[in-house]
Amino acid sequence: MTEKVTVELPEELVRQVQTTAERTQQSFDEVLAQWIRIGGGEPVLELLGDEELLAVCDGQWEASAQDELSDLLERNQEGALEDVERRRLDDLMRTYRAGLVRKAQALKIAVDRGLPGWLT
């Protein structure tokens, strides 16, 4: 079941969703819903305890995801990706970037809290 919701978004975010929708051949609504699901599935960093926060700081991608990303990037360099693979590469890169941003945010919070090992 779906429900229609009206929300005002910054122009830059709208452009990012539109670009992603075009590249992945999905609708604007599908991309935005996917981004909300991804973002909503993560706990708020500021609310995490110190140990949980440090786990985010130390987090690594699973080896299988790293291998898949490396393979797709290499094949993309060679111009050998099919449309489905190109969409998968876009998804992996989006996830990778989001993970880097989340990790950087966690590191900042850890430094702000003065946690051992993350002092400036």
mmCIF file of the C-alpha atoms, coordinates in Angstrom:
data_MODEL
# 
_entry.id   MODEL 
# 
loop_
_atom_site.group_PDB 
_atom_site.id 
_atom_site.type_symbol 
_atom_site.label_atom_id 
_atom_site.label_alt_id 
_atom_site.label_comp_id 
_atom_site.label_asym_id 
_atom_site.label_entity_id 
_atom_site.label_seq_id 
_atom_site.pdbx_PDB_ins_code 
_atom_site.Cartn_x 
_atom_site.Cartn_y 
_atom_site.Cartn_z 
_atom_site.occupancy 
_atom_site.B_iso_or_equiv 
_atom_site.pdbx_formal_charge 
_atom_site.auth_seq_id 
_atom_site.auth_comp_id 
_atom_site.auth_asym_id 
_atom_site.auth_atom_id 
_atom_site.pdbx_PDB_model_num 
ATOM 1   C CA . MET A 1 1   ? 0.000  0.000  0.000   1.00 0.00 ? 1   MET A CA 1 
ATOM 2   C CA . THR A 1 2   ? 1.239  3.483  -0.767  1.00 0.00 ? 2   THR A CA 1 
ATOM 3   C CA . GLU A 1 3   ? 0.233  6.882  0.478   1.00 0.00 ? 3   GLU A CA 1 
ATOM 4   C CA . LYS A 1 4   ? 0.693  10.197 -1.303  1.00 0.00 ? 4   LYS A CA 1 
ATOM 5   C CA . VAL A 1 5   ? 2.782  12.726 0.633   1.00 0.00 ? 5   VAL A CA 1 
ATOM 6   C CA . THR A 1 6   ? 3.589  16.293 -0.340  1.00 0.00 ? 6   THR A CA 1 
ATOM 7   C CA . VAL A 1 7   ? 6.963  17.625 0.711   1.00 0.00 ? 7   VAL A CA 1 
ATOM 8   C CA . GLU A 1 8   ? 9.100  20.602 -0.308  1.00 0.00 ? 8   GLU A CA 1 
ATOM 9   C CA . LEU A 1 9   ? 12.664 19.661 -1.291  1.00 0.00 ? 9   LEU A CA 1 
ATOM 10  C CA . PRO A 1 10  ? 15.690 21.829 -2.039  1.00 0.00 ? 10  PRO A CA 1 
ATOM 11  C CA . GLU A 1 11  ? 16.262 22.283 -5.786  1.00 0.00 ? 11  GLU A CA 1 
ATOM 12  C CA . GLU A 1 12  ? 19.681 20.584 -5.593  1.00 0.00 ? 12  GLU A CA 1 
ATOM 13  C CA . LEU A 1 13  ? 18.141 17.458 -4.064  1.00 0.00 ? 13  LEU A CA 1 
ATOM 14  C CA . VAL A 1 14  ? 15.440 17.395 -6.737  1.00 0.00 ? 14  VAL A CA 1 
ATOM 15  C CA . ARG A 1 15  ? 18.131 17.583 -9.444  1.00 0.00 ? 15  ARG A CA 1 
ATOM 16  C CA . GLN A 1 16  ? 20.076 14.741 -7.805  1.00 0.00 ? 16  GLN A CA 1 
ATOM 17  C CA . VAL A 1 17  ? 16.978 12.536 -7.665  1.00 0.00 ? 17  VAL A CA 1 
ATOM 18  C CA . GLN A 1 18  ? 16.091 13.366 -11.277 1.00 0.00 ? 18  GLN A CA 1 
ATOM 19  C CA . THR A 1 19  ? 19.613 12.584 -12.470 1.00 0.00 ? 19  THR A CA 1 
ATOM 20  C CA . THR A 1 20  ? 19.665 9.285  -10.586 1.00 0.00 ? 20  THR A CA 1 
ATOM 21  C CA . ALA A 1 21  ? 16.230 8.378  -11.915 1.00 0.00 ? 21  ALA A CA 1 
ATOM 22  C CA . GLU A 1 22  ? 17.355 9.012  -15.486 1.00 0.00 ? 22  GLU A CA 1 
ATOM 23  C CA . ARG A 1 23  ? 20.603 7.069  -15.069 1.00 0.00 ? 23  ARG A CA 1 
ATOM 24  C CA . THR A 1 24  ? 18.930 4.083  -13.427 1.00 0.00 ? 24  THR A CA 1 
ATOM 25  C CA . GLN A 1 25  ? 15.805 4.198  -15.589 1.00 0.00 ? 25  GLN A CA 1 
ATOM 26  C CA . GLN A 1 26  ? 13.573 4.474  -12.528 1.00 0.00 ? 26  GLN A CA 1 
ATOM 27  C CA . SER A 1 27  ? 10.854 6.950  -11.698 1.00 0.00 ? 27  SER A CA 1 
ATOM 28  C CA . PHE A 1 28  ? 11.497 9.972  -9.499  1.00 0.00 ? 28  PHE A CA 1 
ATOM 29  C CA . ASP A 1 29  ? 9.194  8.453  -6.856  1.00 0.00 ? 29  ASP A CA 1 
ATOM 30  C CA . GLU A 1 30  ? 11.057 5.119  -6.857  1.00 0.00 ? 30  GLU A CA 1 
ATOM 31  C CA . VAL A 1 31  ? 14.453 6.764  -6.376  1.00 0.00 ? 31  VAL A CA 1 
ATOM 32  C CA . LEU A 1 32  ? 13.241 9.080  -3.620  1.00 0.00 ? 32  LEU A CA 1 
ATOM 33  C CA . ALA A 1 33  ? 11.485 6.228  -1.801  1.00 0.00 ? 33  ALA A CA 1 
ATOM 34  C CA . GLN A 1 34  ? 14.653 4.119  -2.035  1.00 0.00 ? 34  GLN A CA 1 
ATOM 35  C CA . TRP A 1 35  ? 16.780 6.954  -0.617  1.00 0.00 ? 35  TRP A CA 1 
ATOM 36  C CA . ILE A 1 36  ? 14.346 7.447  2.259   1.00 0.00 ? 36  ILE A CA 1 
ATOM 37  C CA . ARG A 1 37  ? 14.381 3.705  3.020   1.00 0.00 ? 37  ARG A CA 1 
ATOM 38  C CA . ILE A 1 38  ? 18.185 3.684  3.041   1.00 0.00 ? 38  ILE A CA 1 
ATOM 39  C CA . GLY A 1 39  ? 18.436 6.814  5.188   1.00 0.00 ? 39  GLY A CA 1 
ATOM 40  C CA . GLY A 1 40  ? 15.710 5.761  7.569   1.00 0.00 ? 40  GLY A CA 1 
ATOM 41  C CA . GLY A 1 41  ? 17.270 2.368  8.133   1.00 0.00 ? 41  GLY A CA 1 
ATOM 42  C CA . GLU A 1 42  ? 20.311 3.833  9.846   1.00 0.00 ? 42  GLU A CA 1 
ATOM 43  C CA . PRO A 1 43  ? 20.252 4.907  13.487  1.00 0.00 ? 43  PRO A CA 1 
ATOM 44  C CA . VAL A 1 44  ? 20.900 8.567  14.240  1.00 0.00 ? 44  VAL A CA 1 
ATOM 45  C CA . LEU A 1 45  ? 24.626 8.845  14.958  1.00 0.00 ? 45  LEU A CA 1 
ATOM 46  C CA . GLU A 1 46  ? 24.253 11.407 17.739  1.00 0.00 ? 46  GLU A CA 1 
ATOM 47  C CA . LEU A 1 47  ? 22.031 8.981  19.651  1.00 0.00 ? 47  LEU A CA 1 
ATOM 48  C CA . LEU A 1 48  ? 24.500 6.073  19.544  1.00 0.00 ? 48  LEU A CA 1 
ATOM 49  C CA . GLY A 1 49  ? 26.506 5.078  22.583  1.00 0.00 ? 49  GLY A CA 1 
ATOM 50  C CA . ASP A 1 50  ? 30.278 5.455  22.444  1.00 0.00 ? 50  ASP A CA 1 
ATOM 51  C CA . GLU A 1 51  ? 30.958 1.817  21.546  1.00 0.00 ? 51  GLU A CA 1 
ATOM 52  C CA . GLU A 1 52  ? 28.359 1.803  18.786  1.00 0.00 ? 52  GLU A CA 1 
ATOM 53  C CA . LEU A 1 53  ? 29.691 5.091  17.429  1.00 0.00 ? 53  LEU A CA 1 
ATOM 54  C CA . LEU A 1 54  ? 33.254 3.773  17.361  1.00 0.00 ? 54  LEU A CA 1 
ATOM 55  C CA . ALA A 1 55  ? 32.011 0.668  15.544  1.00 0.00 ? 55  ALA A CA 1 
ATOM 56  C CA . VAL A 1 56  ? 30.645 2.950  12.792  1.00 0.00 ? 56  VAL A CA 1 
ATOM 57  C CA . CYS A 1 57  ? 34.018 4.763  12.699  1.00 0.00 ? 57  CYS A CA 1 
ATOM 58  C CA . ASP A 1 58  ? 35.817 1.435  12.265  1.00 0.00 ? 58  ASP A CA 1 
ATOM 59  C CA . GLY A 1 59  ? 33.250 -0.067 9.895   1.00 0.00 ? 59  GLY A CA 1 
ATOM 60  C CA . GLN A 1 60  ? 34.363 -1.732 6.680   1.00 0.00 ? 60  GLN A CA 1 
ATOM 61  C CA . TRP A 1 61  ? 32.497 -3.009 3.655   1.00 0.00 ? 61  TRP A CA 1 
ATOM 62  C CA . GLU A 1 62  ? 32.143 -6.748 3.300   1.00 0.00 ? 62  GLU A CA 1 
ATOM 63  C CA . ALA A 1 63  ? 34.860 -8.242 1.101   1.00 0.00 ? 63  ALA A CA 1 
ATOM 64  C CA . SER A 1 64  ? 32.293 -9.521 -1.400  1.00 0.00 ? 64  SER A CA 1 
ATOM 65  C CA . ALA A 1 65  ? 30.860 -6.015 -1.916  1.00 0.00 ? 65  ALA A CA 1 
ATOM 66  C CA . GLN A 1 66  ? 34.353 -4.558 -2.288  1.00 0.00 ? 66  GLN A CA 1 
ATOM 67  C CA . ASP A 1 67  ? 35.249 -7.231 -4.834  1.00 0.00 ? 67  ASP A CA 1 
ATOM 68  C CA . GLU A 1 68  ? 32.041 -6.659 -6.793  1.00 0.00 ? 68  GLU A CA 1 
ATOM 69  C CA . LEU A 1 69  ? 32.609 -2.899 -6.855  1.00 0.00 ? 69  LEU A CA 1 
ATOM 70  C CA . SER A 1 70  ? 36.229 -3.320 -7.976  1.00 0.00 ? 70  SER A CA 1 
ATOM 71  C CA . ASP A 1 71  ? 35.197 -5.718 -10.728 1.00 0.00 ? 71  ASP A CA 1 
ATOM 72  C CA . LEU A 1 72  ? 32.439 -3.433 -12.010 1.00 0.00 ? 72  LEU A CA 1 
ATOM 73  C CA . LEU A 1 73  ? 34.718 -0.380 -11.918 1.00 0.00 ? 73  LEU A CA 1 
ATOM 74  C CA . GLU A 1 74  ? 37.383 -2.225 -13.889 1.00 0.00 ? 74  GLU A CA 1 
ATOM 75  C CA . ARG A 1 75  ? 34.885 -3.471 -16.451 1.00 0.00 ? 75  ARG A CA 1 
ATOM 76  C CA . ASN A 1 76  ? 33.392 0.022  -16.689 1.00 0.00 ? 76  ASN A CA 1 
ATOM 77  C CA . GLN A 1 77  ? 36.870 1.395  -17.522 1.00 0.00 ? 77  GLN A CA 1 
ATOM 78  C CA . GLU A 1 78  ? 37.016 -1.133 -20.357 1.00 0.00 ? 78  GLU A CA 1 
ATOM 79  C CA . GLY A 1 79  ? 33.536 -0.116 -21.557 1.00 0.00 ? 79  GLY A CA 1 
ATOM 80  C CA . ALA A 1 80  ? 32.272 -3.652 -21.032 1.00 0.00 ? 80  ALA A CA 1 
ATOM 81  C CA . LEU A 1 81  ? 29.223 -3.097 -18.787 1.00 0.00 ? 81  LEU A CA 1 
ATOM 82  C CA . GLU A 1 82  ? 25.680 -4.037 -19.715 1.00 0.00 ? 82  GLU A CA 1 
ATOM 83  C CA . ASP A 1 83  ? 22.807 -1.755 -18.615 1.00 0.00 ? 83  ASP A CA 1 
ATOM 84  C CA . VAL A 1 84  ? 21.965 -3.961 -15.621 1.00 0.00 ? 84  VAL A CA 1 
ATOM 85  C CA . GLU A 1 85  ? 25.596 -3.951 -14.503 1.00 0.00 ? 85  GLU A CA 1 
ATOM 86  C CA . ARG A 1 86  ? 25.824 -0.187 -14.926 1.00 0.00 ? 86  ARG A CA 1 
ATOM 87  C CA . ARG A 1 87  ? 22.775 0.249  -12.680 1.00 0.00 ? 87  ARG A CA 1 
ATOM 88  C CA . ARG A 1 88  ? 24.363 -2.094 -10.131 1.00 0.00 ? 88  ARG A CA 1 
ATOM 89  C CA . LEU A 1 89  ? 27.572 -0.046 -10.262 1.00 0.00 ? 89  LEU A CA 1 
ATOM 90  C CA . ASP A 1 90  ? 25.547 3.137  -9.680  1.00 0.00 ? 90  ASP A CA 1 
ATOM 91  C CA . ASP A 1 91  ? 23.825 1.512  -6.693  1.00 0.00 ? 91  ASP A CA 1 
ATOM 92  C CA . LEU A 1 92  ? 27.115 0.311  -5.212  1.00 0.00 ? 92  LEU A CA 1 
ATOM 93  C CA . MET A 1 93  ? 28.772 3.699  -5.698  1.00 0.00 ? 93  MET A CA 1 
ATOM 94  C CA . ARG A 1 94  ? 25.821 5.467  -4.085  1.00 0.00 ? 94  ARG A CA 1 
ATOM 95  C CA . THR A 1 95  ? 25.996 3.079  -1.124  1.00 0.00 ? 95  THR A CA 1 
ATOM 96  C CA . TYR A 1 96  ? 29.771 3.489  -0.904  1.00 0.00 ? 96  TYR A CA 1 
ATOM 97  C CA . ARG A 1 97  ? 29.551 7.290  -0.911  1.00 0.00 ? 97  ARG A CA 1 
ATOM 98  C CA . ALA A 1 98  ? 26.779 7.283  1.690   1.00 0.00 ? 98  ALA A CA 1 
ATOM 99  C CA . GLY A 1 99  ? 28.905 5.014  3.866   1.00 0.00 ? 99  GLY A CA 1 
ATOM 100 C CA . LEU A 1 100 ? 31.888 7.352  3.597   1.00 0.00 ? 100 LEU A CA 1 
ATOM 101 C CA . VAL A 1 101 ? 29.767 10.337 4.560   1.00 0.00 ? 101 VAL A CA 1 
ATOM 102 C CA . ARG A 1 102 ? 28.274 8.434  7.512   1.00 0.00 ? 102 ARG A CA 1 
ATOM 103 C CA . LYS A 1 103 ? 31.714 7.331  8.655   1.00 0.00 ? 103 LYS A CA 1 
ATOM 104 C CA . ALA A 1 104 ? 33.037 10.913 8.438   1.00 0.00 ? 104 ALA A CA 1 
ATOM 105 C CA . GLN A 1 105 ? 30.063 12.157 10.448  1.00 0.00 ? 105 GLN A CA 1 
ATOM 106 C CA . ALA A 1 106 ? 30.695 9.454  13.059  1.00 0.00 ? 106 ALA A CA 1 
ATOM 107 C CA . LEU A 1 107 ? 34.373 10.430 13.254  1.00 0.00 ? 107 LEU A CA 1 
ATOM 108 C CA . LYS A 1 108 ? 33.435 14.068 13.844  1.00 0.00 ? 108 LYS A CA 1 
ATOM 109 C CA . ILE A 1 109 ? 31.064 13.101 16.635  1.00 0.00 ? 109 ILE A CA 1 
ATOM 110 C CA . ALA A 1 110 ? 33.713 10.832 18.182  1.00 0.00 ? 110 ALA A CA 1 
ATOM 111 C CA . VAL A 1 111 ? 36.230 13.702 18.127  1.00 0.00 ? 111 VAL A CA 1 
ATOM 112 C CA . ASP A 1 112 ? 33.648 16.099 19.571  1.00 0.00 ? 112 ASP A CA 1 
ATOM 113 C CA . ARG A 1 113 ? 32.991 13.623 22.395  1.00 0.00 ? 113 ARG A CA 1 
ATOM 114 C CA . GLY A 1 114 ? 36.724 13.297 23.028  1.00 0.00 ? 114 GLY A CA 1 
ATOM 115 C CA . LEU A 1 115 ? 36.634 9.532  22.635  1.00 0.00 ? 115 LEU A CA 1 
ATOM 116 C CA . PRO A 1 116 ? 39.966 7.787  23.047  1.00 0.00 ? 116 PRO A CA 1 
ATOM 117 C CA . GLY A 1 117 ? 41.791 7.274  19.785  1.00 0.00 ? 117 GLY A CA 1 
ATOM 118 C CA . TRP A 1 118 ? 39.908 10.097 18.076  1.00 0.00 ? 118 TRP A CA 1 
ATOM 119 C CA . LEU A 1 119 ? 41.346 13.071 19.891  1.00 0.00 ? 119 LEU A CA 1 
ATOM 120 C CA . THR A 1 120 ? 42.702 15.924 17.821  1.00 0.00 ? 120 THR A CA 1 
# 
